[in-house]
Amino acid sequence: MSSQTIGSDFTGGALLPNYVNGRLLAAEDLATGQASLLARDTRIGRAAGAGVVQGLWVTSGATTLTVAAGTGITPSGQPVAAARTITLPLALSATTTVDTAVFSRCSGGGTGSGVAAGAYLLTARPVQQRQGQVPLATSPDSTLSPGCAARWTAEGVEIRAIALPALTTVFGVDTTTDNLRNLTAHWCFGAEQLVNLPSYPFTFDPAYSGFDRLAPADLTDLDLPLAVFRWDGQSVADLDNWSARRRITTPDPVTSGWSATVADRRDADGQARFLQFQEQIDLIAAGGNARHTEATQHFGLLPPVGFLPAAFQNGTIAASKDVASAASAGRKLSASFTGSLFDPWTFFGGAATFGGVIDWSVADFALRQSWQLPPELTSFNSDERGIRLTFYWVRENLDAPETIPTYVVFMTDLPWRQGYGGTVTKAPEAADTPKDTAT
């Protein structure tokens, strides 16, 4: 035998009652045992990582928020679950003291008050509530009624709204009513802090997101972020799940400045940034005015890779099979096109150029490499900075049946594109700035 024990430590370890016949168990013994098991579950939860497991999608009415049934894990490692859909009027409750001692006195709730106008982070947190009654045994030498105690400690979920700071600029872009949703999302993603990562990653602060700048007393490790919304005093606006919602994210054991470089959190944030953009694009398209939408109206920042449903006749482009004809077909915007499709030349303006046709494998690879790349500005001086975005048709989409809408993929000027093995058919220079012949 070549191994040997060189020490042991039981400080802070689980205390579980030793069940033997003849032992009298007190409430304190059972409470300690339950607390130990709950602490063990919490450690497992932290090992799995924080985030939404399933459900918990937030929707809104004019004056209500609705949280779908679902499950998540808080940063503290505790599970939070909504067994059914919860619809809430916009009235904040005073902070409820969470009762973590199962055999202790119940805690009280708070009173409601109206929500002040502003931007908020919506979170879910686990809570406990005493329910039912059970009689207590009478002491042998007592003549008084023993009374009763709560029968159950029920677990539930508490939905909280945490005020966010008023934003006037994000990433050097002034906020407007139209672009505030997009810029608030990038504030949440920490775009302004992450731009400094390449300058000196050795000591970069891993607490880079906007939420990291909220007071710890407001956003605690018991809170699971679900969505961001604005309330103008009369109705909900700019409800955005992906500004706050994250998949289960592997915990980060790195304690140095390299945490922001290697942590799974960066990938999860990048995926949420992509999904936030695509959801907002879908909402604009559903509004019926996508064809005339310019990126600068609604987006101060774009993800480094994204997809845009495009206003071209699929059959016309697919029949041409060559880039020049495809670019020409892209100019022929007909009045018969629906407002749910975008004109990419109108959308990007001077922020992007047309690059030709690429295989889906190239687009898919670019997307998966984009999670940790910085966002791109939609408005800038191209003479000073250069145009970094290029948009492409996707060959498999052009070859699809006419009933399938066309789309373009845009991507930043990635260094790997020159050497990647996928097919990129470049567009002629004349195709970069087509004229819109739509009536």
Secondary structure as GFF3:
##gff-version 3
##sequence-region A 1 439
A	DSSP	alpha_helix	27	48	.	.	.	ID=ss1
A	DSSP	beta_strand	51	55	.	.	.	ID=ss2
A	DSSP	beta_strand	58	60	.	.	.	ID=ss3
A	DSSP	beta_strand	64	67	.	.	.	ID=ss4
A	DSSP	beta_strand	70	73	.	.	.	ID=ss5
A	DSSP	beta_strand	79	82	.	.	.	ID=ss6
A	DSSP	beta_strand	86	89	.	.	.	ID=ss7
A	DSSP	beta_strand	91	93	.	.	.	ID=ss8
A	DSSP	beta_strand	112	114	.	.	.	ID=ss9
A	DSSP	beta_strand	118	135	.	.	.	ID=ss10
A	DSSP	beta_strand	148	163	.	.	.	ID=ss11
A	DSSP	beta_strand	169	170	.	.	.	ID=ss12
A	DSSP	beta_strand	173	174	.	.	.	ID=ss13
A	DSSP	alpha_helix	180	189	.	.	.	ID=ss14
A	DSSP	alpha_helix	191	194	.	.	.	ID=ss15
A	DSSP	three_ten_helix	197	199	.	.	.	ID=ss16
A	DSSP	three_ten_helix	201	203	.	.	.	ID=ss17
A	DSSP	three_ten_helix	211	213	.	.	.	ID=ss18
A	DSSP	beta_strand	224	231	.	.	.	ID=ss19
A	DSSP	beta_strand	236	240	.	.	.	ID=ss20
A	DSSP	alpha_helix	259	262	.	.	.	ID=ss21
A	DSSP	alpha_helix	264	286	.	.	.	ID=ss22
A	DSSP	three_ten_helix	290	292	.	.	.	ID=ss23
A	DSSP	alpha_helix	295	298	.	.	.	ID=ss24
A	DSSP	beta_strand	301	302	.	.	.	ID=ss25
A	DSSP	beta_strand	305	309	.	.	.	ID=ss26
A	DSSP	alpha_helix	314	320	.	.	.	ID=ss27
A	DSSP	alpha_helix	323	331	.	.	.	ID=ss28
A	DSSP	alpha_helix	344	348	.	.	.	ID=ss29
A	DSSP	three_ten_helix	349	351	.	.	.	ID=ss30
A	DSSP	beta_strand	352	358	.	.	.	ID=ss31
A	DSSP	alpha_helix	360	369	.	.	.	ID=ss32
A	DSSP	beta_strand	376	377	.	.	.	ID=ss33
A	DSSP	alpha_helix	382	385	.	.	.	ID=ss34
A	DSSP	beta_strand	389	394	.	.	.	ID=ss35
A	DSSP	alpha_helix	395	398	.	.	.	ID=ss36
A	DSSP	beta_strand	407	411	.	.	.	ID=ss37
A	DSSP	three_ten_helix	415	418	.	.	.	ID=ss38
A	DSSP	beta_strand	424	426	.	.	.	ID=ss39
A	DSSP	three_ten_helix	429	431	.	.	.	ID=ss40
###
